[in-house]
């Protein structure tokens, strides 16, 4: 009886994870142009640990203050702050992220238009980062479980962490 419960739970988990991934794939295919290549959370984590990347957060200030990726720089979205690019070499690897990867593609395109050559979009954004189990940090630099999900609608893509609206 216990084994059947474990098997059912495992099948349910795999099934719902696949649904979520497919839903994210469909969402990004529908709304993104594909003009900016994606990078995976796993690849970004390796690049981050090797100090080989500049990470830019393309969300709003309240989202960034709730939590963000370690060492990321706030560039914003509605009130874009391009001055964060002033000290970055045009050939340096840059990864832009938002909640799931749609706003970040728009900002990444603008950065490419400024002559930056190695710009990528984080596939699945901070939600995928947190869903994978990687840490996020609050405005004081402390690790947190909180992730601003922009709205209740978008929160369905965050499976790991405390949802903040």
Backbone as a printed PyTorch tensor [residue, N CA C, xyz], in Angstrom:
tensor([[[  0.8170,  -1.1900,   0.0000],
         [  0.0000,   0.0000,   0.0000],
         [  0.8650,   1.2610,   0.0000]],

        [[  1.9370,   1.2810,   0.8370],
         [  2.8080,   2.4480,   0.8690],
         [  3.5210,   2.6370,  -0.4600]],

        [[  3.9810,   1.5480,  -1.0560],
         [  4.6760,   1.6250,  -2.3280],
         [  3.7780,   2.2050,  -3.4080]],

        [[  2.5100,   1.8010,  -3.4210],
         [  1.5730,   2.3490,  -4.4090],
         [  1.4090,   3.8550,  -4.2280]],

        [[  1.3510,   4.3070,  -2.9820],
         [  1.2300,   5.7360,  -2.6900],
         [  2.4440,   6.5110,  -3.1810]],

        [[  3.6260,   5.9470,  -2.9660],
         [  4.8590,   6.5830,  -3.4230],
         [  4.8880,   6.6510,  -4.9450]],

        [[  4.5220,   5.5520,  -5.5960],
         [  4.5010,   5.5170,  -7.0600],
         [  3.4910,   6.5280,  -7.5990]],

        [[  2.3000,   6.5860,  -6.9900],
         [  1.2870,   7.5450,  -7.4280],
         [  1.8090,   8.9730,  -7.2760]],

        [[  2.4420,   9.2640,  -6.1250],
         [  2.9730,  10.6080,  -5.8810],
         [  4.0430,  10.9650,  -6.8990]],

        [[  4.9070,  10.0070,  -7.1990],
         [  5.9650,  10.2390,  -8.1720],
         [  5.3830,  10.4990,  -9.5580]],

        [[  4.4210,   9.7020,  -9.9700],
         [  3.7760,   9.8890, -11.2730],
         [  3.0600,  11.2300, -11.3130]],

        [[  2.3790,  11.5940, -10.2330],
         [  1.6820,  12.8770, -10.1680],
         [  2.6770,  14.0230, -10.2810]],

        [[  3.8150,  13.9260,  -9.5360],
         [  4.8230,  14.9830,  -9.5640],
         [  5.4070,  15.1360, -10.9600]],

        [[  5.7830,  14.0320, -11.5790],
         [  6.3520,  14.0780, -12.9280],
         [  5.3350,  14.6370, -13.9100]],

        [[  4.1030,  14.1960, -13.7890],
         [  3.0480,  14.6770, -14.6820],
         [  2.8010,  16.1620, -14.5540]],

        [[  2.7340,  16.6660, -13.3240],
         [  2.4810,  18.0950, -13.1440],
         [  3.6980,  18.9160, -13.5160]],

        [[  4.9040,  18.3930, -13.2870],
         [  6.1040,  19.1230, -13.6830],
         [  6.1590,  19.2530, -15.1940]],

        [[  5.8370,  18.1810, -15.8980],
         [  5.8220,  18.2340, -17.3560],
         [  4.8020,  19.2240, -17.8660]],

        [[  3.6450,  19.2630, -17.2290],
         [  2.6150,  20.2110, -17.6390],
         [  3.1140,  21.6370, -17.4760]],

        [[  3.7450,  21.8980, -16.3360],
         [  4.2490,  23.2350, -16.0770],
         [  5.3070,  23.6110, -17.1020]],

        [[  6.2380,  22.7010, -17.3800],
         [  7.2840,  22.9890, -18.3550],
         [  6.6790,  23.2140, -19.7310]],

        [[  5.7190,  22.3810, -20.1230],
         [  5.0670,  22.5740, -21.4160],
         [  4.3290,  23.9010, -21.4690]],

        [[  3.6610,  24.2570, -20.3690],
         [  2.9480,  25.5280, -20.3210],
         [  3.9230,  26.6910, -20.4570]],

        [[  5.0750,  26.6040, -19.8090],
         [  6.0910,  27.6460, -19.9240],
         [  6.6470,  27.7060, -21.3400]],

        [[  6.9430,  26.5450, -21.9190],
         [  7.4110,  26.4950, -23.3110],
         [  6.4190,  27.1900, -24.2360]],

        [[  5.1490,  26.8420, -24.0940],
         [  4.1050,  27.4250, -24.9460],
         [  4.0110,  28.9310, -24.7510]],

        [[  4.0700,  29.3720, -23.5220],
         [  3.9870,  30.7990, -23.2060],
         [  5.1280,  31.5740, -23.8660]],

        [[  6.3410,  31.0820, -23.7030],
         [  7.4960,  31.7850, -24.2580],
         [  7.5090,  31.7430, -25.7840]],

        [[  7.0800,  30.6470, -26.3610],
         [  6.9860,  30.5750, -27.8250],
         [  5.9470,  31.5450, -28.3630]],

        [[  4.8680,  31.7260, -27.6120],
         [  3.7840,  32.5980, -28.0500],
         [  4.1740,  34.0770, -27.9830]],

        [[  4.8500,  34.4780, -26.9110],
         [  5.0850,  35.9030, -26.6840],
         [  6.4950,  36.3880, -26.9980]],

        [[  7.4520,  35.4970, -27.0980],
         [  8.8200,  35.9270, -27.3790],
         [  9.1570,  35.7580, -28.8450]],

        [[ 10.0350,  36.6170, -29.3350],
         [ 10.4190,  36.6010, -30.7460],
         [ 11.5220,  35.5860, -31.0310]],

        [[ 12.3130,  35.2660, -30.0210],
         [ 13.4570,  34.3830, -30.2330],
         [ 14.6850,  35.1360, -30.7130]],

        [[ 14.6360,  36.4770, -30.7190],
         [ 15.7640,  37.2880, -31.1710],
         [ 16.9360,  37.2670, -30.1970]],

        [[ 16.6830,  36.8330, -28.9780],
         [ 17.7300,  36.7350, -27.9620],
         [ 17.8350,  35.2670, -27.5620]],

        [[ 19.0400,  34.6960, -27.6290],
         [ 19.1610,  33.2870, -27.2350],
         [ 18.9200,  33.1110, -25.7390]],

        [[ 18.3870,  31.9620, -25.3910],
         [ 18.1700,  31.6260, -23.9840],
         [ 19.4250,  31.0010, -23.3970]],

        [[ 19.5320,  31.1320, -22.0990],
         [ 20.4670,  30.3230, -21.3300],
         [ 19.6480,  29.6480, -20.2420]],

        [[ 20.0770,  28.4900, -19.8110],
         [ 19.3530,  27.7450, -18.7750],
         [ 19.7910,  28.2090, -17.3920]],

        [[ 18.9730,  27.9140, -16.3930],
         [ 19.3440,  28.2600, -15.0220],
         [ 20.6100,  27.5060, -14.6140]],

        [[ 20.7640,  26.2800, -15.0860],
         [ 21.9560,  25.4950, -14.7500],
         [ 23.2160,  26.1420, -15.3340]],

        [[ 23.1420,  26.5850, -16.5750],
         [ 24.2930,  27.2310, -17.2080],
         [ 24.6020,  28.5600, -16.5230]],

        [[ 23.5610,  29.3310, -16.2170],
         [ 23.7880,  30.6010, -15.5230],
         [ 24.4250,  30.3540, -14.1590]],

        [[ 23.9800,  29.3480, -13.4540],
         [ 24.5470,  29.0380, -12.1350],
         [ 26.0400,  28.7440, -12.2630]],

        [[ 26.4350,  27.9730, -13.2690],
         [ 27.8660,  27.6790, -13.4760],
         [ 28.6240,  28.9620, -13.8150]],

        [[ 28.0640,  29.7680, -14.7130],
         [ 28.7160,  31.0230, -15.0960],
         [ 28.8210,  31.9710, -13.9110]],

        [[ 27.7810,  31.9930, -13.0840],
         [ 27.7620,  32.8560, -11.9060],
         [ 28.8380,  32.4220, -10.9060]],

        [[ 28.9490,  31.1360, -10.6690],
         [ 29.9420,  30.6260,  -9.7270],
         [ 31.3660,  30.8550, -10.2270]],

        [[ 31.5420,  30.8970, -11.5340],
         [ 32.8550,  31.1430, -12.1400],
         [ 33.1020,  32.6210, -12.4190]],

        [[ 32.1620,  33.4700, -11.9940],
         [ 32.2720,  34.9210, -12.1580],
         [ 32.4880,  35.3120, -13.6250]],

        [[ 31.7300,  34.6690, -14.5150],
         [ 31.8870,  34.8940, -15.9490],
         [ 30.7140,  35.6260, -16.5760]],

        [[ 29.8690,  36.2930, -15.7700],
         [ 28.6430,  36.8410, -16.3190],
         [ 28.1890,  38.0730, -15.5310]],

        [[ 27.5710,  38.9880, -16.2460],
         [ 26.8650,  40.1050, -15.6300],
         [ 25.3870,  39.7300, -15.6790]],

        [[ 24.7030,  39.8070, -14.5380],
         [ 23.2890,  39.4340, -14.4620],
         [ 22.4660,  40.6910, -14.2390]],

        [[ 21.4720,  40.9020, -15.1170],
         [ 20.6210,  42.0800, -15.0360],
         [ 19.1770,  41.6820, -14.7640]],

        [[ 18.5620,  42.3420, -13.8020],
         [ 17.1820,  42.0830, -13.4100],
         [ 16.2720,  43.0950, -14.1010]],

        [[ 15.3880,  42.5990, -14.9740],
         [ 14.5000,  43.4540, -15.7720],
         [ 13.0790,  43.4560, -15.2300]],

        [[ 12.9390,  43.4600, -13.9170],
         [ 11.6210,  43.5400, -13.3060],
         [ 11.4590,  44.9330, -12.6980]],

        [[ 10.3850,  45.1390, -11.9870],
         [ 10.1630,  46.4190, -11.3230],
         [ 10.8690,  46.4240,  -9.9650]],

        [[ 11.0730,  47.6110,  -9.4300],
         [ 11.8230,  47.7940,  -8.1960],
         [ 11.2740,  46.9660,  -7.0300]],

        [[  9.9510,  46.9420,  -6.8580],
         [  9.3810,  46.1830,  -5.7370],
         [  9.6240,  44.6840,  -5.8920]],

        [[  9.6780,  44.1910,  -7.1310],
         [  9.9740,  42.7800,  -7.3630],
         [ 11.4290,  42.4830,  -6.9960]],

        [[ 12.3330,  43.3560,  -7.4450],
         [ 13.7600,  43.1990,  -7.1670],
         [ 14.0400,  43.2540,  -5.6660]],

        [[ 13.3790,  44.1870,  -4.9600],
         [ 13.6050,  44.3280,  -3.5220],
         [ 13.1190,  43.1020,  -2.7560]],

        [[ 12.0700,  42.4390,  -3.2430],
         [ 11.5710,  41.2270,  -2.5850],
         [ 12.6120,  40.1270,  -2.6570]],

        [[ 13.1310,  39.8900,  -3.8580],
         [ 14.2190,  38.9280,  -4.0320],
         [ 14.7920,  39.0470,  -5.4310]],

        [[ 16.0400,  38.6420,  -5.5420],
         [ 16.7460,  38.6870,  -6.8200],
         [ 17.9010,  37.6840,  -6.7770]],

        [[ 18.4930,  37.4580,  -7.9310],
         [ 19.6470,  36.5770,  -8.0070],
         [ 20.8580,  37.2950,  -7.4230]],

        [[ 21.7090,  36.5370,  -6.7640],
         [ 22.8990,  37.1040,  -6.1320],
         [ 23.7480,  37.8490,  -7.1720]],

        [[ 24.2130,  38.9980,  -6.7780],
         [ 25.0850,  39.8450,  -7.5900],
         [ 24.4170,  40.4020,  -8.8430]],

        [[ 23.1010,  40.2610,  -8.9560],
         [ 22.4250,  40.8430, -10.1220],
         [ 22.3210,  42.3510,  -9.9450]],

        [[ 22.2700,  43.0320, -11.0680],
         [ 22.1160,  44.4840, -11.0710],
         [ 20.7060,  44.8040, -11.5400]],

        [[ 20.0820,  45.7570, -10.8950],
         [ 18.7350,  46.1660, -11.2520],
         [ 18.7990,  47.1160, -12.4550]],

        [[ 18.1520,  46.7150, -13.5490],
         [ 18.0690,  47.5740, -14.7220],
         [ 16.6380,  48.0780, -14.9240]],

        [[ 15.6700,  47.3330, -14.3930],
         [ 14.2720,  47.7410, -14.4850],
         [ 13.6180,  47.3870, -15.7940]],

        [[ 12.3740,  47.8150, -15.9010],
         [ 11.6090,  47.5530, -17.1190],
         [ 10.9010,  48.8280, -17.5830]],

        [[  9.8860,  49.2660, -16.8460],
         [  9.1680,  50.4860, -17.2340],
         [ 10.0660,  51.7160, -17.1550]],

        [[ 10.8750,  51.7880, -16.1180],
         [ 11.8260,  52.8910, -15.9500],
         [ 13.2370,  52.3410, -16.1200]],

        [[ 13.5600,  52.0070, -17.3280],
         [ 14.8210,  51.3600, -17.6640],
         [ 16.0150,  52.2360, -17.2930]],

        [[ 16.9590,  51.6550, -16.5610],
         [ 18.1580,  52.3720, -16.1310],
         [ 19.3640,  51.8430, -16.9040]],

        [[ 19.6200,  52.4120, -18.0570],
         [ 20.7110,  51.9370, -18.9060],
         [ 22.0910,  52.3360, -18.3960]],

        [[ 22.1580,  53.1880, -17.3760],
         [ 23.4710,  53.5870, -16.8500],
         [ 24.2080,  52.4030, -16.2280]],

        [[ 23.5000,  51.3340, -15.8600],
         [ 24.1920,  50.1580, -15.3090],
         [ 25.0990,  49.5110, -16.3580]],

        [[ 24.8870,  49.8460, -17.6230],
         [ 25.7030,  49.2820, -18.6990],
         [ 26.9840,  50.0760, -18.9470]],

        [[ 27.0910,  51.2690, -18.3690],
         [ 28.2000,  52.1730, -18.6770],
         [ 29.5770,  51.5630, -18.4520]],

        [[ 29.7290,  50.7420, -17.4370],
         [ 31.0460,  50.1860, -17.1120],
         [ 31.2330,  48.7530, -17.6100]],

        [[ 30.3260,  48.2790, -18.4620],
         [ 30.3850,  46.8930, -18.9380],
         [ 30.9350,  46.8610, -20.3650]],

        [[ 31.9100,  46.0160, -20.5850],
         [ 32.4910,  45.8370, -21.9170],
         [ 31.4440,  45.2780, -22.8730]],

        [[ 31.4800,  45.7090, -24.1150],
         [ 30.5020,  45.2910, -25.1250],
         [ 30.5560,  43.7980, -25.4280]],

        [[ 31.6790,  43.1340, -25.1050],
         [ 31.7780,  41.6960, -25.3840],
         [ 31.5880,  40.8260, -24.1390]],

        [[ 31.3380,  41.4400, -22.9890],
         [ 31.1050,  40.6920, -21.7470],
         [ 29.7790,  39.9390, -21.8430]],

        [[ 29.7330,  38.7290, -21.2940],
         [ 28.4850,  37.9720, -21.2810],
         [ 27.4890,  38.6260, -20.3140]],

        [[ 26.2840,  38.8800, -20.8180],
         [ 25.2110,  39.4700, -20.0280],
         [ 24.0110,  38.5420, -20.0850]],

        [[ 23.4170,  38.2530, -18.9350],
         [ 22.1700,  37.4920, -18.8820],
         [ 21.1270,  38.3880, -18.2250]],

        [[ 19.9990,  38.5270, -18.9060],
         [ 18.8950,  39.3390, -18.4100],
         [ 17.7880,  38.3870, -17.9700]],

        [[ 17.1640,  38.6930, -16.8350],
         [ 16.0550,  37.8640, -16.3640],
         [ 14.9240,  38.7360, -15.8500]],

        [[ 13.7330,  38.1340, -15.8170],
         [ 12.5530,  38.7370, -15.1940],
         [ 11.8430,  37.6040, -14.4560]],

        [[ 10.5260,  37.6270, -14.4240],
         [  9.7960,  36.5610, -13.7300],
         [  9.8650,  35.2450, -14.4890]],

        [[  9.4720,  35.2620, -15.7740],
         [  9.4620,  34.0320, -16.5660],
         [ 10.2560,  34.1300, -17.8620]],

        [[ 10.5930,  35.3250, -18.3130],
         [ 11.4220,  35.4510, -19.5080],
         [ 10.8490,  36.2850, -20.6260]],

        [[  9.7550,  36.9830, -20.3950],
         [  9.1610,  37.7950, -21.4710],
         [  9.6530,  39.2430, -21.4180]],

        [[  9.5710,  39.8730, -20.2730],
         [ 10.0750,  41.2450, -20.1520],
         [ 11.5810,  41.2790, -20.4070]],

        [[ 12.2700,  40.2650, -19.9140],
         [ 13.7280,  40.2260, -20.0740],
         [ 14.1310,  40.1410, -21.5360]],

        [[ 13.3360,  39.4780, -22.3680],
         [ 13.6870,  39.4350, -23.7920],
         [ 13.6180,  40.8370, -24.3950]],

        [[ 12.6110,  41.6040, -24.0420],
         [ 12.4840,  42.9700, -24.5660],
         [ 13.6710,  43.8340, -24.1560]],

        [[ 14.0710,  43.7240, -22.9030],
         [ 15.2080,  44.5080, -22.4110],
         [ 16.5050,  44.0060, -23.0520]],

        [[ 16.6470,  42.7010, -23.1900],
         [ 17.8420,  42.1330, -23.8150],
         [ 17.9760,  42.6130, -25.2640]],

        [[ 16.8670,  42.7310, -25.9750],
         [ 16.9020,  43.2550, -27.3490],
         [ 17.4140,  44.6930, -27.3700]],

        [[ 16.9770,  45.5020, -26.4170],
         [ 17.4460,  46.8920, -26.3330],
         [ 18.9460,  46.9300, -26.0590]],

        [[ 19.4130,  46.0320, -25.2250],
         [ 20.8430,  45.9710, -24.8960],
         [ 21.6390,  45.5510, -26.1300]],

        [[ 21.1290,  44.5860, -26.8780],
         [ 21.7840,  44.1810, -28.1270],
         [ 21.8550,  45.3560, -29.0970]],

        [[ 20.7730,  46.1240, -29.1770],
         [ 20.7300,  47.2840, -30.0820],
         [ 21.7820,  48.3310, -29.7190]],

        [[ 22.2470,  48.3150, -28.4740],
         [ 23.2900,  49.2480, -28.0370],
         [ 24.6930,  48.7340, -28.3650]],

        [[ 24.7780,  47.5580, -28.9890],
         [ 26.0670,  47.0360, -29.4190],
         [ 26.6700,  45.9560, -28.5430]],

        [[ 25.9350,  45.4980, -27.5510],
         [ 26.4460,  44.4040, -26.7280],
         [ 26.2860,  43.1040, -27.5070]],

        [[ 27.3470,  42.3030, -27.5300],
         [ 27.4240,  41.1620, -28.4360],
         [ 27.0160,  39.8220, -27.8320]],

        [[ 27.0610,  39.7010, -26.5140],
         [ 26.8640,  38.3990, -25.8740],
         [ 25.7530,  38.5020, -24.8230]],

        [[ 24.5330,  38.7260, -25.2940],
         [ 23.3840,  38.9260, -24.4100],
         [ 22.4660,  37.7120, -24.5040]],

        [[ 22.0490,  37.2230, -23.3370],
         [ 21.1450,  36.0730, -23.2960],
         [ 19.9740,  36.3560, -22.3710]],

        [[ 18.9060,  35.5950, -22.5740],
         [ 17.6900,  35.6830, -21.7810],
         [ 17.6220,  34.4260, -20.9140]],

        [[ 17.3850,  34.5960, -19.6180],
         [ 17.2870,  33.4380, -18.7310],
         [ 15.9570,  32.7330, -18.9500]],

        [[ 16.0120,  31.5180, -19.4350],
         [ 14.8120,  30.7360, -19.7190],
         [ 14.0460,  30.4650, -18.4240]],

        [[ 12.8100,  30.9420, -18.3580],
         [ 11.9740,  30.7220, -17.1880],
         [ 12.1870,  31.7210, -16.0660]],

        [[ 13.1600,  32.6150, -16.2280],
         [ 13.3990,  33.6970, -15.2880],
         [ 13.6660,  33.2590, -13.8580]],

        [[ 13.3790,  34.1620, -12.9430],
         [ 13.6200,  33.8910, -11.5220],
         [ 12.7320,  32.7550, -11.0200]],

        [[ 11.5630,  32.5580, -11.6580],
         [ 10.6940,  31.4490, -11.2480],
         [ 11.3890,  30.1150, -11.4890]],

        [[ 11.9610,  29.9370, -12.6700],
         [ 12.6510,  28.6870, -12.9940],
         [ 13.8850,  28.5220, -12.1070]],

        [[ 14.5640,  29.6370, -11.8410],
         [ 15.7320,  29.6280, -10.9530],
         [ 15.3360,  29.0800,  -9.5770]],

        [[ 14.2740,  29.6290,  -9.0280],
         [ 13.8140,  29.2160,  -7.6950],
         [ 13.2090,  27.8070,  -7.7310]],

        [[ 12.4700,  27.4880,  -8.7950],
         [ 11.8910,  26.1430,  -8.9300],
         [ 12.9750,  25.0750,  -8.9590]],

        [[ 14.1360,  25.4160,  -9.4890],
         [ 15.2510,  24.4760,  -9.5550],
         [ 15.9330,  24.3170,  -8.2040]],

        [[ 15.6660,  25.2390,  -7.2990],
         [ 16.2330,  25.1360,  -5.9570],
         [ 17.4050,  26.0580,  -5.6990]],

        [[ 17.6880,  26.9630,  -6.6340],
         [ 18.7860,  27.9020,  -6.4410],
         [ 18.3360,  29.0540,  -5.5460]],

        [[ 19.2600,  29.6440,  -4.8100],
         [ 18.8870,  30.6770,  -3.8340],
         [ 18.5890,  32.0330,  -4.4690]],

        [[ 17.7180,  32.7780,  -3.7920],
         [ 17.4600,  34.1750,  -4.1210],
         [ 17.6830,  34.9890,  -2.8530]],

        [[ 17.9120,  36.2920,  -3.0280],
         [ 18.3160,  37.1430,  -1.9180],
         [ 17.4400,  38.3810,  -1.8370]],

        [[ 17.1980,  38.8200,  -0.5950],
         [ 16.3890,  40.0160,  -0.3990],
         [ 17.2500,  41.2680,  -0.5430]],

        [[ 16.6410,  42.4150,  -0.3070],
         [ 17.3120,  43.6930,  -0.5030],
         [ 18.4700,  43.9160,   0.4700]],

        [[ 18.5090,  43.1390,   1.5630],
         [ 19.5930,  43.2610,   2.5460],
         [ 20.6960,  42.2300,   2.3070]],

        [[ 20.5430,  41.4170,   1.2610],
         [ 21.5450,  40.4120,   0.9530],
         [ 21.3570,  39.0910,   1.6560]],

        [[ 20.2000,  38.9210,   2.3170],
         [ 19.9180,  37.6690,   3.0220],
         [ 19.1510,  36.7170,   2.1090]],

        [[ 19.4820,  35.4370,   2.1890],
         [ 18.7460,  34.4360,   1.4180],
         [ 17.2880,  34.4300,   1.8850]],

        [[ 16.3630,  34.2940,   0.9380],
         [ 14.9440,  34.3200,   1.2630],
         [ 14.1910,  33.3060,   0.4110]],

        [[ 13.0310,  32.9360,   0.8790],
         [ 12.1320,  32.0770,   0.1090],
         [ 11.1220,  32.8940,  -0.6720]],

        [[ 11.0460,  34.1810,  -0.4120],
         [ 10.0480,  35.0420,  -1.0490],
         [ 10.4200,  35.3610,  -2.4930]],

        [[  9.4200,  35.2650,  -3.3540],
         [  9.5840,  35.6520,  -4.7540],
         [  8.3490,  36.4470,  -5.1500]],

        [[  8.5660,  37.6480,  -5.6500],
         [  7.4480,  38.4730,  -6.1130],
         [  6.9600,  37.8860,  -7.4280]],

        [[  5.6880,  37.5190,  -7.4790],
         [  5.1580,  36.8480,  -8.6760],
         [  4.3970,  37.7840,  -9.6030]],

        [[  4.5060,  39.0800,  -9.4030],
         [  3.8860,  40.1100, -10.2190],
         [  2.3830,  40.1620, -10.0050]],

        [[  1.7080,  39.0270, -10.1310],
         [  0.2670,  38.9490,  -9.8750],
         [ -0.0940,  37.4870,  -9.5910]],

        [[ -1.3180,  37.2840,  -9.1410],
         [ -1.7720,  35.9210,  -8.8670],
         [ -1.7440,  35.0730, -10.1480]],

        [[ -2.0840,  35.6680, -11.2750],
         [ -2.0810,  34.9460, -12.5500],
         [ -0.7160,  34.3110, -12.8240]],

        [[  0.3520,  35.0690, -12.6480],
         [  1.6950,  34.5790, -12.9620],
         [  2.2360,  33.6390, -11.8970]],

        [[  1.6330,  33.6690, -10.7040],
         [  2.1600,  32.8530,  -9.6140],
         [  2.0800,  31.3530,  -9.8840]],

        [[  1.2410,  30.9390, -10.8170],
         [  1.1180,  29.5020, -11.1040],
         [  2.4120,  28.9050, -11.6670]],

        [[  3.3110,  29.7490, -12.1600],
         [  4.5770,  29.2550, -12.7000],
         [  5.6510,  29.0850, -11.6320]],

        [[  5.4020,  29.6050, -10.4330],
         [  6.3450,  29.4410,  -9.3270],
         [  5.8930,  28.2700,  -8.4680]],

        [[  6.6940,  27.2400,  -8.4030],
         [  6.3510,  26.0360,  -7.6470],
         [  7.1470,  25.8970,  -6.3610]],

        [[  8.2230,  26.6610,  -6.2170],
         [  9.1100,  26.5330,  -5.0810],
         [  9.3750,  27.9290,  -4.5160]],

        [[  8.9610,  28.1690,  -3.2880],
         [  9.1700,  29.4730,  -2.6800],
         [  7.8650,  30.0810,  -2.2170]],

        [[  7.9710,  31.1850,  -1.4870],
         [  6.8060,  31.8890,  -0.9750],
         [  6.3780,  32.9640,  -1.9730]],

        [[  5.1530,  32.8730,  -2.4200],
         [  4.6340,  33.7890,  -3.4390],
         [  4.2250,  35.1190,  -2.8060]],

        [[  4.7710,  36.1950,  -3.3310],
         [  4.4520,  37.5390,  -2.8790],
         [  3.8700,  38.2880,  -4.0700]],

        [[  2.7590,  39.0380,  -3.8450],
         [  2.1450,  39.8110,  -4.9370],
         [  2.4020,  41.2780,  -4.7510]]])
